[in-house]
Amino acid sequence: MLRIEKLSFAYGDLRVLWDVDLEVSKGEIVTVVGANGAGKSTMLRNISRLVKPTAGSISFEGEDLQRSEPHDVVGRGIVQVPEGRKIFPELTVIENLRMGSYLPGARKDRDKNMDWVFTLFPRLKEREKQLGGTMSGGEQQMLAIARGLMANPKLLLLDEPSLGLSPLFVKNIFQIIRDINAEGVTILLVEQNVYQSLRIAHRAYVLETGRVVLQGSGENLLKDEHVKKAFLGM
């Protein structure tokens, strides 16, 4: 579904990604884990075409994304939920959700998707007229994910969805990611919460200083000695 080959990227003279290879197949949850500054979010920004690679290629469903603009990428079904949520704080929950379905392809399914996200996130239904900026961090994260789902994603890019949340909300968010995947949405998840994200991953990659150093099933990487020592404190 998604194929990244020899992806390199630099901010000016600062090289951030080095020859990254990564694949995501339809129906998978693929996790990329690594410390802060490893290049995880930069990789997602390259996929979304918010920045352009220094070298390498990114293709989706067999089509090269090299000349695509961010709105083209969303139109093809790649939707990113950014780090830090970035909801519209002065809009209500319902208005935020409607913003997620602004493209014609998603607009026609707005009512159906609205019912779906309210089933996934009943708390948002309870707060549909509340301003986004007045909700808790966990509720705002739910809203950010729900807004992404309103765009009819084939591939959902999740950037640090557990960041800054309470332990209870963290557990809820990872269960919701599983539920979304069970509904047929393929997911590429970037996370610092190594244990929780590897637990739900079909496959995973470990990114260190811009390079893929390990890959395998989530279960196997949880048992890997390097992962235990570097990320799990074991």
Secondary structure by P-SEA (a helix, b strand, c coil): cbbbcbbbbbccccccccccccccccccbbbbbbccccaaaaaaaaaacccccccccccccccccccccaaaaaaaccccccccccccccccaaaaaaaaaccaaaaaaaaaaaaaaaaacaaaaaacccccccccaaaaaaaaaaaaaaacccbbbbccccccccaaaaaaaaaaaaaaaaabbbbbccccaaaaaaaaccbbbbbccccccccccaaaaaacaaaaaccccc
